[in-house]
Amino acid sequence: MARGKLLTGIVIGAAAVAGAVLWRRRARQQDHLDLYFADGSMVSLEQGSPDAERLLPLARDVIEAARAV
């Protein structure tokens, strides 16, 4: 009986870790752009939206230039 509970606990723990890893990988794959304005408001543009598709290449260039310094 104790072995069954231990095995169940190990399986649940492993599934939780695997789920967390998969969730983080999926979240990391999608680019997004957050625009902050002087009045304190913010707009988040997800990859695939027309405005994001226009601005994401520029943002990538800025990040690449900042990393090169």
HELIX and SHEET records of a PDB file:
HELIX    1   1 ALA A    2  GLN A   29  1                                  28    
HELIX    2   2 PRO A   50  ALA A   68  1                                  19    
SHEET    1   A 2 HIS A  32  TYR A  36  0                                        
SHEET    2   A 2 MET A  42  GLU A  46 -1                                        
END                                                                             
